């Protein structure tokens, strides 16, 4: 299994995470563990995740299971923009699963739109 490349940086209250490599449930869980660890080390207001993994998307069940592991991590208090520049595939499951348990999360195809939402956007109402 190819290990994804994860680059984490901080910019103006934002944890910026860029992930590249082959998509798999293991890769996705691994980069989310890194995000949680980095957030715990020094909390931020926003997470900008640029997910450039290639390959099959996680299933709805995989996303639900992953999101449940993030509950209690502190990420519930931040706005999370998950950018998929290579296409959204079935990624709406990510946003729906996160919002169902109280995360402020949105999925985007464009980094610029994600940055605008992080700073100024409102969480859409159901």
Long-range contacts (C-beta under 8 A, 24 or more apart in sequence): 1-26, 1-27, 2-27, 3-27, 3-30, 4-30, 4-31, 4-53, 6-30, 6-31, 6-34, 8-34, 8-35, 8-38, 10-42, 10-44, 13-44, 13-45, 13-46, 14-44, 14-45, 14-46, 14-47, 14-48, 14-118, 15-39, 15-44, 15-46, 15-47, 15-48, 16-48, 16-50, 17-47, 17-48, 17-49, 17-50, 18-50, 18-52, 19-49, 19-50, 19-51, 19-52, 19-53, 20-52, 20-53, 21-53, 21-54, 22-53, 22-54, 22-55, 23-53, 23-54, 23-55, 23-56, 23-57, 23-58, 24-55, 25-58, 25-62, 25-66, 27-53, 28-53, 28-58, 28-62, 28-66, 29-66, 29-69, 32-66, 32-69, 32-70, 35-75, 36-70, 36-73, 36-74, 36-75, 39-73, 39-74, 39-75, 39-78, 40-73, 40-74, 43-74, 43-77, 43-78, 44-78, 45-78, 45-79, 46-78, 46-79, 46-80, 46-81, 46-118, 46-119, 47-75, 47-78, 47-79, 47-80, 47-81, 48-81, 48-83, 48-111, 48-114, 48-115, 48-118, 49-80, 49-81, 49-82, 49-83, 50-83, 50-85, 50-111, 51-82, 51-83, 51-84, 52-85, 52-86, 53-86, 54-86, 56-89, 57-89, 57-90, 57-91, 57-93, 58-90, 58-93, 58-94, 59-90, 59-93, 60-90, 60-93, 60-97, 63-93, 63-94, 63-96, 63-97, 64-93, 64-97, 66-97, 67-94, 67-97, 67-98, 67-100, 67-101, 67-103, 68-101, 70-98, 70-103, 71-101, 71-102, 75-103, 76-102, 76-103, 76-104, 78-104, 79-104, 79-105, 79-117, 79-118, 79-123, 80-104, 80-105, 80-106, 81-105, 81-106, 81-107, 81-108, 81-114, 81-115, 81-117, 81-118, 82-106, 82-107, 82-108, 82-114, 83-107, 83-108, 83-109, 83-110, 83-111, 83-114, 84-108, 84-109, 85-109, 85-110, 85-111, 99-126
